[in-house]
């Protein structure tokens, strides 16, 4: 979908000169002293080479940076977070809501942060990336999970789905409250972080909460369906829960084997996962060749604590990965801002489509892998739960850290962000309602329907927001 979004942008870019959306119009609009917040970011620092076609190199750079951030997050950052969770003795629920969520959502968090740091971008780009990523997670990741799982449908546990959707709904309402006056204050960052801490606190009692939800549902079923039907469904649910627990135990068993390492299986696995080994399949050559420079740079600078004998270097691996993610995110934000500026593409379009899809691709691939391993319930829950992290911590933490030094607040244009947030609420409603209607069975046909809805969102963003300028984002140019 990232490539499709970029292809759409490039195709429409051909029409830019004919429609009069030229760089000169942007420069005329950027003469004022106030820094604008959409596609009107000043292009005066862009060289003539970039504006005359060199921006294509920036597009290629964005794609290559997507690959780099996927590698550093999955192969170096995530293993260090797993060891940190083990050292702190965190339960699976708390670890999933904190450090593991940080691993899957690190690109969005650092993209939001770098949008406040980059001279070429604004916080508008960061907010748009978070919003677009949330739409991508709900529609594309959930769709890919059921389409590529190998099953005709996935039976989901209604309790964690309801829990995550409820917290996600609250986070959307929070964003609506923040956007109401077109300004983001530092104390709203404090509130956002506190809300996320409350979410983490809830996860510490998640087991009791799930039991309570089941008791309430059991009483409701007995009153409405009768004891016989309710008893049958309870037995079915208990069998499903036992199966899920068995799957989790099986998924955790390789970690125990990793501690041994005397039978040589770990060494064989490390050798099989060696990124420098030439692939046997010639179709893997292009991606292997493109990934090789990234792996070379990361291997030299970041200890791979996921390998046997390197576990004790997990803290150095963590901080080194953070530095790399920060640098790559800064490059993505800066390059996206330049491309958007030259082509006169609003930052909200660059954020909601290009950066959002690019930063979410690693999460999508991991969710598909988990679903193919028979844990589709976990994959779907992660897709929704990561949105809570993206909104409350991905937005709130940068506001808390950077806004006090910038006058205490940052102006944001809500002309298109407000409709996008409303779209978030609509997508969540459609998603949850469709699951309730099917008895929390995620069918493959629903996956295709979600892809279609995301396609409509892409058309709306590219044609409506950018091409037709329905929100009058170029007013005053």
N, C-alpha and C positions, 0 to 999 in steps of 0.2 A: 504494500500500500504506500510505503514511502516513495518508491520509484514511480508509482502511478501519480501521486500528488505532485512530485517534481516534474514529471512529464507534462502534467496539465499546466503547471506554471510556465514551463518552457514553451509549450505550444501557444499559450495565450500571449507570451512575451513577444511573439512575432507580430502581434497586432498592436503592441504598445506604441510604436511611432505613428501608425495610422490613426490611432485614437487620440493622439495628442498628449499622451501621458509620457512626457519626455523628462529627461533629467533637469533640463533648464527650468521646467515648471516647479520642480522640487526645490531647486536652488532659490527661485524667487520667493517661495513660501518660507524658506528657512532663514531669511535675512533678519527676522525679528529676534529680540534678545531672549525670548522665552523658548525653552526646549520643548518641542511638540512631542506628542506621545504615540502617534501612529506612524504611518509610512512617511511622515514628514521629517524624520530624523535627518539632520543636515548631511548632505553629500559633498560638502566642500572639501573634505579630506580625501575624497576618492579620486584616484588618478584618472587621466583620460584613457589610459590603457584598459582599466577596469570597466569604465563606463561604455567603451566602444566594443566590448565583447569579452574582455578579460574576466567578467563576472562568471563566465562559464567555468573557469578554474575554481572559483569560490564554490560553485555548485558541486563540482567533483570533490573539493576539499570537505564539504559538509558530509557527503556520502562516505568518504574515507574516515572521517572522524566518528561517524556512527559505528563503523566497524571497530575502531579503536576502543570506544567506550564500552561496546559490547564485550570485547575481550577482557579488558581490565576489570569490569564488574563481575563477570562470570567466572573467570579463571584465577583471579588474584584477590579481589575485594571480598567476594562471597565466602571463600574458605576462611579468611581471617575473621569474619563475623561469626562463622560457625564455632570457631575455637573460642572466641570471646564469650559466646553464649554458654559454652561448656564450662569455662573457667568461672563464670559468675553463677553457675548453677541455675540458670533460668529455666522455667518450665517451657514446654513447647508452645503454649499459647502466647506467653509473654515474649518469648524469643521471636515468634512469628510476627507479632505486632510491633516489635521494636527493631532489633538488629537485622532480622531477615527481611523485613519490609524496607529497611534502609538499603539493603543490598540490591533489591529489585527496583527500587525507586530512586536510587542515587542519581541517575542522569537527570530526572526531573528536578530534584532538589538543587543540584549544582547549576542547572540551566537557569532556574529561577534566581539563584544567588548571583550568577554572573551577569544576568540582565541588569542588576543594580550596579555592577562594577564597570561594565563595558562603556566606553565613550560613544560607541556607535548605536547602542541599543538603549531601551528604556524598560522599566518594570512591566510595561504593557506586554512585551514579548514573553517575559517569564510567566505572567498570569495566563496569557493565551496558551502557552505550552502546557501548563497544568490542566487547564480546562480541556484542551484538545486531547491530552493524554487520557483524561478520565473518560471521554467519549470513546476513544480507541480501545481502552481496556474493557469497557462494558460490551461493546459491539463486536470488535474484531477478535480480541483474545478469547472471549467466551465462545464466539462462533468457531474459531479455529480449534478450540478445545474439543467441541463436540463433532466437528466435521472430520478431524484427523485422529480421533480417538479409536477408530475401528469399530465403534458400536453404533447401533441405530439410535440409541438414546442414552442419556446418563441420568441415573436416579440420584437426586441430590437430597441431602439432609436439610429439611426446611429450617431448622433452628439456626445454624451458622449463617445461612443465606439471609434469613430475616434479621439476624443481629447485624451483619455487615451492611445490609441495605438501610437499616434504621440509622446507624452511625453515619453512613454516607449521606442520607437525607438531611441529617443535622448539619453536616459539613457544607452541603449546598446552601442551606438556609443561612449559614454563617457568611458565606461568600456574598450572598445577596445583601445581607446587612452591611457588609463592608463596602460594597459597591454603590450603596444608595446615594452617597453624596459626592462621588467622584474623587475621593481622597482616601488614602490608606495611612493610618497613623501607627506609630511605633507600639502604642499600647494595644492596638488590635492584634499585633504580632504576639504580644504577651498572652492575650486571651486565646489566640489560636493554639499556641504551644501548650497552654494549660488544658485546653479541651483535648488535645492529643494525649497529654499525660493522664487525663481522666479516662480516655479510651484504653490506655495501657493498664490503668488500675482496674478497669472492668475486666480485662483479660485475665487478671490474677484470680478472679472469682468466676471465670468462664464456665467451669464445670458445674458449679452450683446453679448458675444462671440457666444453663442448658437443661439441667434437671427440672428446675422450676417451670421453664417453658413447656417441657414435656408433660408435667403434671397438669398444668393449666389446659393444654390441648387435650389431654386424656379425659379430663372432666367435661370439656366441651363436646368431645366426640360421644361420650356416654349419654349426654343429655340430648343430643341431636340425632344420633344414629342408632342408639341402642347398645346394650351391653355386648351383644354377640358380635356385631360389626366392629365395635371398638376393640374388643379383645383380639379379634383377628388382625387388625391393623397394628396393635401393640406387639403382638408376636412377630409380625413381619418386620416392624421397626427394630425390635430387639435383635433379630437375626441379621439385619443390615448393619446395626451397630457393632455386633460381634465380628462381622466380616471386615468392617472398616478398621477395627482395632487390630485385626490380624494383618491387614495390609500395611498399617503403620509400623507394626513390629517387624514385619519383613523388610520394610524400607529402611529401618534403623539398623538392621543386622550387619550390613557391610561396614558400618562405623566400628563395630566391635572387632570385625576381622582386621581392620586397619591397624589396630593396636598390636596385633601379633606380629605379622610380617615375617615369620620364620619359614613359611612354606613356599615363599617365592611368588605367591599370587600378586602381592602388592607391587613388587618390582615389575612383574609382567604388565600390570595395569598401567604403571607409570610409563613404561616403554611404549605401550599401545597409545597413550595419550600424549606422546612426545610431539609437540607442534613442529619441530624441525625435521621430523622424519618425512621423507618423500612419500606421498600417498600412492597407493597401488592403482587406484582408479584415476584415469587421465581426466575425467570430468571434474575432479576435485582440484586439479592443478591451478586454475585461475584464482580461486579463493585462497588456496594455500599460499600462493605467491604473494597475494595482496596482504595476507595476515602476517607473513614472515617478518617484515620490518617491525610491526607492532610487538610481536613476541620477542624479537631480539632486544628491543628497547626495554620492555617490561622485565625480561629475564635478568638483564644487567642491573636494573635499578630497584626491582621489587622482589624480595624473597618469596618464593612460592611455598607458603606454609601448608599448602594442600598435599605436598609431597612428603614421603617418609623421611624423617630426620630433620625436617625444617619447621616442625610445628612450633618450636619455642620462639621462632622469629615472627610470631603472628602480629605483635604490636608494630614492629617495623613495617611489616607487610601492609597493615591497616593504614598507617599514616602515609606511606609511600603511594598507596593506591589513591588516597584522598587527594594528594598533590596532583597525581596524573589526571584524575577525574575532573579536578578543578581546571587544570590547564586545557584539557580537551573540551570541556563545556564552554570555557571562555572562547575558544576558537570557533565552536559551533555557533554560539550566539553572535559573535562578531561577524562571521562570514554570512550568516543568515540576514543580519541587519544590513550588510552592504548589498547583498543581492536584492533584498526587498526595497532598499533605497533606490538603487539604479533602475529597477524595473517598476518602481512606484507600486510595489505590492504592500498593502497594509501589514504592519507587524502582527496584527491578530491573525491574519491568514497564514503568514509564515510560521507563527507559533502553533496555531490549532491544527495545522496539517503537516507541515514538513518536520519541524522539531519534535512535535508531539509523537508522530508516528515513528520517527527515527529513534527517539529515546525509549519507546515502548517495545520495539522489536525484540530486544533481548528477553523481556518478560514474556512476550508472545511465544517465542521459541521454547523457553523453559516450561511454560504451561502446556504446550503441545506434547513435550517430552514426558511430563508428569502424567498427562491424560493417557498417552499410549502405554504407560507402565501400569495402568489400571487405577489411577488415583485422580480421576476427573473431578470428583467432588472437591478435592483439595485445590486443584487448578482453578476452578471457577471461583471458589471462595477467595483465593489469592488475588484474582483479577479485580474483584470488588473491594476487598480490604485494602489493597494498595492505594486506591483512590483516597481513602481516609488519610493515609500518610501524606500523599501528594498535596492535598488541600491544606490540612492543618499544620503540617510541619514543613512541607515543601514551599508553602507561601509564608507561613507565620514566622519561621526561624530567620529567614533573610530580612524580613521586616523588622524583627526585634533587634537584629545585630547591626544593620546598616542605617536604618531610618533615624535613630537618635542623633547621628552625626550629620544628617542632611536636613536639619530643621524640624525633625520630628514627624514629618509626613511626606508623602509623595502623591502627586496628582496622577490619576488614571482616567482615561477617557472610557466612559461606559457605553458609548454609542453602539458598539457591537458586542462588547463583553457581556452586557446585561442579557441580550437575546441568547448568547451562547450558554450562559448559566441557566437560563430558562430551558434551553435544549437539554442540558444535563439533567434537570429535574424531569423533563418529559421522557428521556431515554430510561432513566431509573424506573419511572412509573410503568413504562411499557415492558421493561425487563421483568420486574417483579410480578406484574399482573399476568404476563404470559406464563410464568412458572406456576403461579397459583392456579391458573386455568387448566394447566396440564398435570396438576398434582405433583409439582416439582420434579417433573421429568423433562430434561432438556433434550429435545429432539433435533435430529440433523436438519430437518426442514426449518426449524427455528433459527438454526445457525445461518442458513442461507438468507433468511429474512433479515437477520441482524446485519449481514454484509450489505444487503440492499439498502438498509436504512443508513449505514455509514456512507455508502455511495451517494445517497441523497444529501448527506451532510457535506461531503466534498463538493458536490455541485453547488450547493447553497453558498459555501465559503468562497469558491473560486469565481463562479458566475455572478452570484448576488452581491457578496460583500466586496469583491475586488473589481470585477469587470463592470457590473451595472452600478456599483457604488450606491446601494440602496440606503445606506446609513449616512450618506453625504460625508464620508471621511475625508474627502479632498476639498472641503469647504474652505474657501479663502485662497485657493491656489491660483 
